[in-house]
Amino acid sequence: FDTYDLKAFPTVSSFAKKHAEELRKQNPNGRIKVLHDGDKAFVYQWRLADSNNKTTYIELGKVELTTDGLMAVKYINKGTDNLEGQRRRAINLFGTM
C-alpha cells in the first residue's frame, strides 16, 4: 500500500502517467495495460515476458482517489508457476476491493 498527498497527484490520471513512465524506464520491454479506467480509480497490469513471450513478472495495481489523497495497492508476482492463473485471480481480487 502506498498513499500520496493530493498535492503530489491531484487525479488518478496524473499518477497513472507518472507510474507508467517509471515502469518503462525500469524495463522498456514491459507492457502496461489499463484494466479499468474511471474518474476515481483505475486498475492496471504491468507484464514482463521472456524471449518466448512467457510471462516472468506481473504487477497488478489499483489506484483510488480518497478523501485523504491517492491510495495505491500493488500485487507483485514473479518467478512462480502458473502466473496467468494467478494474474486472473488477482484481477478478481482487485475487482472486489
DSSP file with accessible surface (Angstrom, degrees, kcal/mol):
  #  RESIDUE AA STRUCTURE BP1 BP2  ACC     N-H-->O    O-->H-N    N-H-->O    O-->H-N    TCO  KAPPA ALPHA  PHI   PSI    X-CA   Y-CA   Z-CA
    1    1 A F              0   0  170      0, 0.0     2,-0.4     0, 0.0    72,-0.2   0.000 360.0 360.0 360.0 136.8    0.0    0.0    0.0
    2    2 A D  E     -A   72   0A  67     70,-2.6    70,-3.3     2,-0.0     2,-0.4  -0.989 360.0-161.2-132.9 145.2    1.2    3.5   -0.8
    3    3 A T  E     -A   71   0A 114     -2,-0.4     2,-0.4    68,-0.2    68,-0.2  -0.956   5.3-166.4-126.1 147.7   -0.6    6.8   -0.1
    4    4 A Y  E     -A   70   0A  67     66,-2.5    66,-2.5    -2,-0.4     2,-0.1  -0.989  25.1-112.3-134.2 141.6    0.1   10.1   -1.7
    5    5 A D    >>  -     0   0   94     -2,-0.4     4,-1.8    64,-0.2     3,-1.1  -0.394  29.7-119.3 -67.0 147.5   -1.0   13.6   -0.8
    6    6 A L  T 34 S+     0   0   70      1,-0.3    -1,-0.1    62,-0.2    63,-0.1   0.771 113.1  64.4 -62.5 -23.0   -3.4   15.3   -3.3
    7    7 A K  T 34 S+     0   0  192      1,-0.2    -1,-0.3     2,-0.1    62,-0.0   0.858 105.1  45.0 -67.3 -33.0   -0.8   18.0   -3.9
    8    8 A A  T <4 S+     0   0   62     -3,-1.1    -2,-0.2     1,-0.3    -1,-0.2   0.912 135.9   9.6 -75.3 -44.3    1.5   15.3   -5.4
    9    9 A F     <  +     0   0   33     -4,-1.8    -1,-0.3     1,-0.1    -2,-0.1  -0.806  63.2 177.9-138.9  94.1   -1.1   13.6   -7.5
   10   10 A P  S    S+     0   0   80      0, 0.0     2,-0.3     0, 0.0    -1,-0.1   0.700  73.4  30.2 -73.5 -15.8   -4.4   15.5   -7.7
   11   11 A T  S  > S-     0   0   63      1,-0.1     4,-1.4    -5,-0.1     5,-0.1  -0.942  78.3-119.7-137.5 160.6   -6.0   13.0  -10.1
   12   12 A V  H  > S+     0   0    6     27,-0.5     4,-2.5    -2,-0.3     5,-0.1   0.851 114.2  57.6 -68.2 -31.8   -5.7    9.2  -10.7
   13   13 A S  H  > S+     0   0   81      2,-0.2     4,-2.4     1,-0.2    -1,-0.2   0.868 101.5  54.7 -68.7 -32.6   -4.6   10.0  -14.3
   14   14 A S  H  > S+     0   0   38      2,-0.2     4,-1.7     1,-0.2    -1,-0.2   0.910 111.6  45.2 -66.2 -37.7   -1.7   12.1  -13.1
   15   15 A F  H  X S+     0   0    5     -4,-1.4     4,-3.0     2,-0.2     5,-0.3   0.921 110.8  54.2 -67.4 -43.5   -0.5    9.2  -11.0
   16   16 A A  H  X S+     0   0   27     -4,-2.5     4,-2.5     1,-0.2     5,-0.2   0.921 108.6  48.2 -58.2 -45.2   -1.0    6.8  -13.9
   17   17 A K  H  X S+     0   0  144     -4,-2.4     4,-2.0     2,-0.2    -1,-0.2   0.945 114.9  44.4 -62.8 -46.2    1.1    8.8  -16.3
   18   18 A K  H  X S+     0   0   86     -4,-1.7     4,-2.1     1,-0.2    -2,-0.2   0.925 114.7  48.0 -65.4 -44.9    4.0    9.1  -13.8
   19   19 A H  H  X S+     0   0   12     -4,-3.0     4,-2.5     1,-0.2    -1,-0.2   0.909 110.2  52.0 -65.7 -41.0    3.9    5.5  -12.7
   20   20 A A  H  X S+     0   0   12     -4,-2.5     4,-2.4    -5,-0.3    -1,-0.2   0.912 109.2  50.9 -62.1 -40.4    3.8    4.3  -16.3
   21   21 A E  H  X S+     0   0   78     -4,-2.0     4,-1.9    -5,-0.2    -1,-0.2   0.920 110.6  48.8 -62.0 -43.1    6.9    6.4  -17.1
   22   22 A E  H  X S+     0   0   80     -4,-2.1     4,-1.8     2,-0.2    -2,-0.2   0.909 111.4  49.3 -64.4 -42.6    8.7    5.0  -14.1
   23   23 A L  H  X S+     0   0    3     -4,-2.5     4,-2.0     1,-0.2    -2,-0.2   0.923 110.6  50.1 -63.4 -42.5    7.9    1.4  -15.1
   24   24 A R  H  < S+     0   0  129     -4,-2.4    -1,-0.2     1,-0.2    -2,-0.2   0.854 108.2  53.1 -66.4 -34.1    9.0    1.9  -18.7
   25   25 A K  H  < S+     0   0  159     -4,-1.9    -1,-0.2    -5,-0.2    -2,-0.2   0.894 109.0  50.2 -65.4 -38.1   12.3    3.4  -17.5
   26   26 A Q  H  < S+     0   0  147     -4,-1.8    -2,-0.2     1,-0.3    -1,-0.2   0.870 135.5   1.3 -68.1 -38.0   12.9    0.3  -15.4
   27   27 A N    ><  -     0   0   50     -4,-2.0     3,-2.1    -5,-0.1    -1,-0.3  -0.690  58.9-167.7-154.8  98.7   12.2   -2.1  -18.3
   28   28 A P  T 3  S+     0   0   94      0, 0.0    -4,-0.1     0, 0.0    -3,-0.1   0.696  89.2  62.4 -62.2 -18.3   11.4   -0.7  -21.8
   29   29 A N  T 3  S+     0   0  129     -5,-0.1    20,-0.2     2,-0.1    -5,-0.1   0.537  83.6 103.0 -83.9  -7.6   10.3   -4.2  -22.9
   30   30 A G    <   -     0   0    1     -3,-2.1     2,-0.4    -7,-0.2    18,-0.2  -0.288  63.3-140.3 -72.0 161.9    7.5   -4.3  -20.3
   31   31 A R  E     -B   47   0A 152     16,-2.3    16,-2.5     2,-0.0     2,-0.4  -0.990   8.0-158.1-128.4 130.8    3.9   -3.8  -21.3
   32   32 A I  E     -B   46   0A  46     -2,-0.4     2,-0.4    14,-0.2    14,-0.2  -0.848  10.2-176.2-107.0 141.6    1.3   -1.8  -19.3
   33   33 A K  E     -B   45   0A 121     12,-2.4    12,-2.6    -2,-0.4     2,-0.6  -0.992  21.9-137.1-138.1 129.2   -2.4   -2.4  -19.8
   34   34 A V  E     -B   44   0A  80     -2,-0.4    10,-0.3    10,-0.2     3,-0.1  -0.780  19.0-178.1 -86.6 121.7   -5.2   -0.5  -18.1
   35   35 A L  E    S+     0   0A  58      8,-2.8     2,-0.3    -2,-0.6     9,-0.2   0.705  73.0  12.3 -93.0 -25.9   -7.9   -3.0  -17.0
   36   36 A H  E     -B   43   0A 106      7,-1.7     7,-2.1     2,-0.0     2,-0.4  -0.954  65.9-170.5-151.4 133.9  -10.3   -0.4  -15.6
   37   37 A D  E     +B   42   0A 123     -2,-0.3     2,-0.3     5,-0.2     5,-0.2  -0.990  20.2 145.8-131.2 125.1  -10.3    3.4  -16.0
   38   38 A G        -     0   0   22      3,-1.5   -26,-0.1    -2,-0.4    -2,-0.0  -0.892  57.6 -99.0-146.7 176.4  -12.5    5.7  -14.1
   39   39 A D  S    S+     0   0  154     -2,-0.3   -27,-0.5     1,-0.2   -26,-0.2   0.860 121.3  27.7 -67.9 -35.0  -12.6    9.2  -12.6
   40   40 A K  S    S+     0   0  139      1,-0.2    25,-3.3   -29,-0.1     2,-0.3   0.556 128.9  11.7-106.7 -11.1  -11.9    8.0   -9.1
   41   41 A A  E     - C   0  64A  14     23,-0.2    -3,-1.5     2,-0.0     2,-0.3  -0.993  51.4-168.9-161.2 156.5   -9.9    4.8   -9.7
   42   42 A F  E     -BC  37  63A   8     21,-2.1    21,-2.6    -2,-0.3     2,-0.4  -0.982  12.0-148.0-148.0 156.1   -8.1    2.7  -12.2
   43   43 A V  E     -BC  36  62A  15     -7,-2.1    -8,-2.8    -2,-0.3    -7,-1.7  -0.984  23.0-178.6-123.3 133.2   -6.7   -0.9  -12.3
   44   44 A Y  E     -BC  34  61A   2     17,-2.4    17,-2.1    -2,-0.4     2,-0.4  -0.878  19.0-146.5-131.0 163.3   -3.6   -1.6  -14.3
   45   45 A Q  E     -BC  33  60A  15    -12,-2.6   -12,-2.4    -2,-0.3     2,-0.5  -0.997   6.1-165.7-129.1 133.8   -1.4   -4.6  -15.2
   46   46 A W  E     -BC  32  59A   4     13,-3.0    13,-2.5    -2,-0.4     2,-0.4  -0.990  17.3-174.1-118.2 123.5    2.4   -4.4  -15.8
   47   47 A R  E     -BC  31  58A  53    -16,-2.5   -16,-2.3    -2,-0.5     2,-0.4  -0.962  15.4-169.1-126.6 135.7    3.8   -7.5  -17.5
   48   48 A L  E     - C   0  57A  30      9,-2.3     8,-2.9    -2,-0.4     9,-1.5  -0.951  14.2-173.8-116.4 143.6    7.3   -8.7  -18.3
   49   49 A A  E     - C   0  55A  38     -2,-0.4     6,-0.2     6,-0.3     2,-0.0  -0.937  20.3-120.8-134.9 157.9    8.0  -11.7  -20.6
   50   50 A D    >   -     0   0   63      4,-2.3     3,-2.1    -2,-0.3     6,-0.0  -0.155  50.7 -80.4 -84.7-173.3   11.0  -13.7  -21.8
   51   51 A S  T 3  S+     0   0  122      1,-0.3    -1,-0.1     2,-0.1    -2,-0.0   0.708 132.3  55.0 -65.8 -18.5   12.0  -14.1  -25.4
   52   52 A N  T 3  S-     0   0  137      2,-0.1    -1,-0.3     0, 0.0     3,-0.1   0.227 119.5-110.2 -94.6  11.1    9.4  -16.9  -25.8
   53   53 A N    <   +     0   0  109     -3,-2.1     2,-0.5     1,-0.3    -2,-0.1   0.715  69.1 148.8  65.3  24.0    6.7  -14.4  -24.6
   54   54 A K        -     0   0  143      1,-0.1    -4,-2.3     2,-0.0    -1,-0.3  -0.773  55.0-110.8 -87.2 129.9    6.2  -16.4  -21.4
   55   55 A T  E     +C   49   0A  22     -2,-0.5    -6,-0.3    -6,-0.2    28,-0.2  -0.364  42.2 168.3 -62.9 129.1    5.2  -14.1  -18.5
   56   56 A T  E     +     0   0A  58     -8,-2.9    23,-1.2     1,-0.4     2,-0.3   0.533  65.7  23.3-115.6 -16.1    8.0  -13.8  -16.0
   57   57 A Y  E     -CD  48  78A  39     -9,-1.5    -9,-2.3    21,-0.2     2,-0.4  -0.968  58.8-173.6-155.5 134.2    6.7  -10.9  -13.9
   58   58 A I  E     -CD  47  77A   2     19,-2.6    19,-2.6    -2,-0.3     2,-0.4  -0.999   2.0-177.0-131.4 132.0    3.2   -9.4  -13.2
   59   59 A E  E     -CD  46  76A   8    -13,-2.5   -13,-3.0    -2,-0.4     2,-0.4  -0.992   6.5-174.9-124.9 122.1    2.4   -6.3  -11.2
   60   60 A L  E     +CD  45  75A   0     15,-2.9    15,-3.3    -2,-0.4     2,-0.4  -0.951  10.2 179.6-113.1 138.3   -1.3   -5.5  -10.8
   61   61 A G  E     -CD  44  74A   0    -17,-2.1   -17,-2.4    -2,-0.4     2,-0.4  -0.982  22.3-157.9-141.2 150.5   -2.3   -2.3   -9.1
   62   62 A K  E     -CD  43  73A  30     11,-2.4    11,-2.7    -2,-0.4     2,-0.5  -0.999  11.7-168.6-125.7 128.6   -5.4   -0.4   -8.1
   63   63 A V  E     -CD  42  72A   1    -21,-2.6   -21,-2.1    -2,-0.4     2,-0.4  -0.979  10.1-178.5-119.4 129.2   -5.2    3.4   -7.6
   64   64 A E  E     -CD  41  71A  70      7,-2.8     7,-2.8    -2,-0.5     2,-0.5  -0.988  26.7-130.0-135.1 139.0   -8.1    5.1   -6.0
   65   65 A L  E     + D   0  70A  42    -25,-3.3     2,-0.2    -2,-0.4     5,-0.2  -0.742  36.4 175.2 -85.1 122.3   -8.8    8.8   -5.1
   66   66 A T  E >   - D   0  69A  49      3,-3.2     3,-0.9    -2,-0.5     0, 0.0  -0.717  47.7 -99.7-119.3 176.0   -9.9    9.1   -1.5
   67   67 A T  T 3  S+     0   0  136      1,-0.2     3,-0.1    -2,-0.2    -2,-0.0   0.763 124.4  48.6 -68.7 -21.3  -10.7   12.0    0.8
   68   68 A D  T 3  S-     0   0  144      1,-0.3     2,-0.3   -63,-0.1    -1,-0.2   0.509 125.6 -84.5 -94.7  -8.4   -7.3   11.7    2.3
   69   69 A G  E <  S- D   0  66A   2     -3,-0.9    -3,-3.2   -64,-0.2     2,-0.4  -0.959  70.7 -25.5 140.1-156.6   -5.4   11.5   -1.0
   70   70 A L  E     -AD   4  65A   0    -66,-2.5   -66,-2.5    -2,-0.3     2,-0.5  -0.800  51.4-161.6 -98.7 132.3   -4.4    8.9   -3.5
   71   71 A M  E     -AD   3  64A  57     -7,-2.8    -7,-2.8    -2,-0.4     2,-0.4  -0.961   4.2-168.2-116.0 130.4   -4.1    5.3   -2.4
   72   72 A A  E     -AD   2  63A   2    -70,-3.3   -70,-2.6    -2,-0.5     2,-0.4  -0.977   3.1-171.3-119.8 130.0   -2.2    2.7   -4.5
   73   73 A V  E     - D   0  62A  16    -11,-2.7   -11,-2.4    -2,-0.4     2,-0.4  -0.978  10.0-168.4-118.7 130.6   -2.3   -1.0   -3.8
   74   74 A K  E     - D   0  61A  71     -2,-0.4     2,-0.5   -13,-0.2   -13,-0.2  -0.954  14.5-164.7-124.5 142.5    0.0   -3.3   -5.7
   75   75 A Y  E     - D   0  60A  75    -15,-3.3   -15,-2.9    -2,-0.4     2,-0.4  -0.995  16.2-171.5-121.5 121.6    0.2   -7.1   -6.1
   76   76 A I  E     + D   0  59A  85     -2,-0.5     2,-0.4   -17,-0.2   -17,-0.2  -0.954   8.6 173.8-120.3 136.1    3.5   -8.4   -7.5
   77   77 A N  E     + D   0  58A  16    -19,-2.6   -19,-2.6    -2,-0.4     2,-0.3  -0.992   8.5 155.3-141.9 130.6    4.3  -11.9   -8.6
   78   78 A K  E     + D   0  57A 137     -2,-0.4   -21,-0.2   -21,-0.2     3,-0.1  -0.992  56.0  19.9-151.6 151.3    7.4  -13.2  -10.2
   79   79 A G  S    S+     0   0   77    -23,-1.2     2,-0.3    -2,-0.3   -22,-0.1   0.705  90.1 113.6  67.3  22.1    9.3  -16.5  -10.6
   80   80 A T        -     0   0   64    -24,-0.1     3,-0.4     1,-0.0    -1,-0.2  -0.836  69.4 -96.3-121.1 163.6    6.4  -18.8   -9.7
   81   81 A D  S    S+     0   0  140     -2,-0.3     5,-0.1     1,-0.2    -1,-0.0  -0.355  98.3  19.7 -72.9 156.6    4.4  -21.3  -11.7
   82   82 A N     >  +     0   0  102      1,-0.1     4,-2.2     3,-0.1    -1,-0.2   0.891  64.3 167.4  54.1  50.2    1.1  -20.5  -13.4
   83   83 A L  H  > S+     0   0   15     -3,-0.4     4,-2.7     1,-0.2     5,-0.2   0.860  73.7  58.4 -61.2 -33.7    1.4  -16.7  -13.5
   84   84 A E  H  > S+     0   0   69      2,-0.2     4,-2.2     1,-0.2    -1,-0.2   0.941 107.5  45.4 -63.8 -44.7   -1.5  -16.5  -15.9
   85   85 A G  H  > S+     0   0   13      1,-0.2     4,-2.0     2,-0.2    -1,-0.2   0.917 114.6  48.5 -63.4 -40.5   -3.8  -18.2  -13.4
   86   86 A Q  H  X S+     0   0   39     -4,-2.2     4,-2.3     2,-0.2    -2,-0.2   0.867 107.9  55.4 -67.3 -35.2   -2.5  -16.1  -10.6
   87   87 A R  H  X S+     0   0   35     -4,-2.7     4,-2.3     1,-0.2    -2,-0.2   0.939 108.1  48.6 -61.9 -44.3   -3.0  -12.9  -12.7
   88   88 A R  H  X S+     0   0  151     -4,-2.2     4,-2.0     1,-0.2    -2,-0.2   0.904 111.1  49.7 -64.1 -40.7   -6.6  -13.8  -13.2
   89   89 A R  H  X S+     0   0  141     -4,-2.0     4,-2.1     1,-0.2    -1,-0.2   0.900 109.8  51.4 -65.3 -38.5   -7.2  -14.4   -9.5
   90   90 A A  H  X S+     0   0    5     -4,-2.3     4,-2.8     2,-0.2     5,-0.2   0.905 106.8  53.3 -66.6 -38.4   -5.5  -11.1   -8.7
   91   91 A I  H  X S+     0   0   49     -4,-2.3     4,-2.0     1,-0.2    -1,-0.2   0.929 109.5  49.2 -61.7 -42.5   -7.8   -9.2  -11.1
   92   92 A N  H  X S+     0   0  114     -4,-2.0     4,-0.8     2,-0.2    -1,-0.2   0.899 110.4  51.3 -61.9 -40.3  -10.8  -10.8   -9.4
   93   93 A L  H >< S+     0   0   93     -4,-2.1     3,-1.1     1,-0.2     4,-0.5   0.944 110.1  48.0 -61.6 -47.5   -9.4   -9.7   -6.0
   94   94 A F  H >< S+     0   0    4     -4,-2.8     3,-1.0     1,-0.3    -1,-0.2   0.837 104.8  61.0 -64.8 -30.3   -8.9   -6.1   -7.1
   95   95 A G  H 3< S+     0   0   66     -4,-2.0    -1,-0.3     1,-0.2    -2,-0.2   0.742 104.9  48.6 -67.9 -21.6  -12.4   -6.1   -8.6
   96   96 A T  T <<        0   0  115     -3,-1.1    -1,-0.2    -4,-0.8    -2,-0.2   0.472 360.0 360.0 -96.6  -3.6  -13.9   -6.7   -5.1
   97   97 A M    <         0   0  100     -3,-1.0    -3,-0.0    -4,-0.5    -4,-0.0  -0.490 360.0 360.0 -82.3 360.0  -11.8   -4.1   -3.3
